Amino acid sequence: MPPRRRVPVAAGREALAVCRSAGFAADRDHTATAVRFTLEELAVVAPGRTVEVRVPPHGAAQCVEGPVHRRGTPPNVIETDPATWLALVTGDLAWEEAVDTARVRASGQRAHLEGLLPLLPPGPDPEQTD
């Protein structure tokens, strides 16, 4: 069963567009909405409970099929700040670069998102019209 959405898609896309236009340094409300929306998108694209992605202080999501984690600290954790996360999901930052520059902390054998990012294509939102 897909995860329940808490952020309406339209509101999430709008918040993400605001954050992107502000160089991923938008106000707290837009940033929180954009982060939560994109974490929900990740859970839809890669359902599962093998990897936990944390973007404090705004949210976390479990994703990726595989061995299920049930108690304690998950063995596969990815953590980053909101600006880095939003740059990753939009394709403005490559996963390898984020890891190499320590903007992403990943622990565990399966703690990677290669092939899943970007969630949204780089450039203008394709669903927006002129």
C-alpha positions in Angstrom: 0.0 0.0 0.0 1.5 3.4 -0.9 2.1 5.8 1.9 -0.6 8.3 2.8 0.0 11.8 1.5 0.1 14.5 4.1 1.2 17.3 1.7 -1.1 17.9 -1.3 0.8 17.5 -4.5 0.0 21.0 -5.8 1.1 22.6 -2.5 4.3 20.5 -2.5 5.2 21.5 -6.1 4.5 25.1 -5.3 6.7 25.1 -2.2 9.5 23.3 -4.1 9.4 25.9 -6.9 9.6 28.7 -4.3 12.6 27.0 -2.7 14.3 26.4 -6.0 13.9 30.0 -7.1 15.4 31.1 -3.8 18.5 28.9 -4.3 17.1 26.4 -1.7 17.2 29.1 1.0 13.5 29.9 1.2 11.5 30.6 4.4 10.9 27.8 6.9 7.3 27.1 5.9 8.1 26.6 2.2 11.2 24.6 3.0 9.3 22.3 5.4 6.5 21.7 2.9 8.9 21.0 0.0 11.0 18.6 2.1 8.0 16.7 3.4 6.5 16.6 -0.2 9.7 15.2 -1.7 10.1 12.6 1.1 6.6 11.4 0.3 7.5 11.3 -3.4 10.6 9.2 -2.6 8.4 6.8 -0.6 6.0 6.5 -3.5 8.8 5.9 -6.1 10.8 3.5 -3.9 8.4 1.9 -1.4 9.9 -0.2 1.3 11.5 0.0 4.8 15.2 -0.8 4.2 16.6 2.7 4.1 15.6 5.7 6.3 16.2 9.1 4.8 16.3 11.9 7.4 16.1 15.6 6.7 16.0 17.3 10.1 14.2 19.1 11.4 11.5 18.6 8.7 11.0 14.9 8.2 12.1 11.4 7.5 10.9 8.6 5.2 11.5 4.9 5.0 12.0 3.6 1.5 13.6 1.0 -0.8 12.5 -2.6 -0.9 14.6 -5.2 0.9 15.2 -6.5 4.4 12.7 -4.9 6.8 13.9 -3.0 9.8 11.7 -3.3 12.9 13.4 -2.0 16.1 16.0 0.5 17.2 18.2 2.5 14.9 17.9 1.4 11.2 21.0 -0.2 9.7 20.8 2.0 6.6 20.4 5.7 7.3 20.9 8.7 5.0 20.9 12.2 6.6 21.3 15.6 5.1 20.2 19.2 5.5 17.1 20.6 3.8 18.9 22.6 1.1 21.1 19.6 0.1 18.1 17.3 0.0 16.1 19.7 -2.2 19.1 20.2 -4.6 19.4 16.4 -4.8 15.7 15.7 -5.6 15.6 18.3 -8.3 18.9 17.2 -9.9 20.7 20.5 -9.1 23.2 18.4 -7.1 24.5 14.9 -8.0 24.5 12.2 -5.3 28.2 11.4 -5.8 29.1 15.1 -5.3 26.9 15.4 -2.2 28.5 12.3 -0.6 32.1 13.3 -1.6 31.7 16.7 -0.1 30.1 15.3 3.1 26.8 17.1 2.5 25.1 13.7 2.8 25.9 11.2 5.6 25.1 7.7 4.6 25.7 4.6 6.8 24.9 1.0 6.0 25.5 -1.2 2.9 22.2 -0.1 1.3 22.3 3.5 2.3 22.4 5.1 -1.2 19.9 6.6 -3.5 21.7 6.2 -6.9 19.1 5.6 -9.6 16.3 7.1 -7.5 17.5 10.8 -7.8 16.6 13.2 -9.1 13.0 12.7 -8.3 12.0 15.7 -10.3 13.8 16.7 -13.5 16.2 19.6 -13.4 15.0 22.9 -14.9 11.5 24.4 -14.8 8.6 22.3 -13.5 7.3 20.4 -16.5 3.7 20.6 -15.2 3.7 24.4 -15.2 2.5 26.2 -18.3 3.3 29.7 -19.6 
